[in-house]
């Protein structure tokens, strides 16, 4: 692909960055880290305010067909994700905008698209994912939550877990076992559910620092209308695979790391040890240079994935590769940063915290993308099987 931007793309990029820079200045002091929107009500309202601002400009519907309110092309979407990631601005619902919307456009009926896409595009409706279960995470097809069809609706019973933001979401997309007698991978149905439906109970799973991001969701005789199925009854596994590709190709994460790298370089230039800036230490320079090279590699890979998406050529292996690389680079960057900062790298939300405690937050949260969206061990299997054609272990 050609990595150079056209004059029109450059102008569009500057527009995205200008708006995100202005929104960054309104960010609450407690908003530190990529999952901070769940930190407290002030952060959540900031997230929703940013979403409405983006919705007014049509930026949550970039690269959508015009008949569903879309505008721009895939490169606009990439440049917008860059700006949000770089400035650490929320407002893009990763479940509704980044995952569900492109899945609906690819796999849903016109009725479902017309009903659910407007709320995503305006930023008014927030979503969560009812995916994993206590005994079905990496092997998602082993899930047991049932959705039995009765007339024109499904009755859902079971438990979901590790549901990010379920305590805040308005709606959820999920996959359920709809035919107990059918073969594995042929017995699942993908459907959309109002989180205010009777029978839904949400219980928080706090992080080790007390932040409430994850949840368990219990579904007891929850009624979901049949016209909220995406794809076909029993065809949910195909929809899952469509969504997984959009879930794992994350340009915003990459550019969040670009900004983190700038903070780290700034810290090394301004911090002195024995009267000499850290940036003059050969060992420090080597570690930062290694991270910078890896960051440039993953940025280029993310652009390649975006180019493939624009031509509908992205495969499971491609999405898995950028997910593995970006998430593990985040972990390495967090480790190097906290190591260089010493005790100050472990201080959050304090006047003693360096750069607002962003590195402590990054270190505490860096395990999340390695485990979520399918563990990196599973992603390596996908790369081996579908990308390299290696045999499966028996």
PyMOL commands that set and color helices and strands:
alter all, ss='L'
color gray80, all
select helices_A, chain A and resi 7-24+36-38+41-56+59-61+66-68+74-87+96-107+110-122+140-142+226-228+236-248+251-270+278-280+282-310+316-346+354-365+368-371+376-387
alter helices_A, ss='H'
color red, helices_A
select strands_A, chain A and resi 127-130+146-150+153-161+171-177+188-194+200-206+212-225+229-230+272-273+276-277
alter strands_A, ss='S'
color yellow, strands_A
deselect
rebuild
show_as cartoon
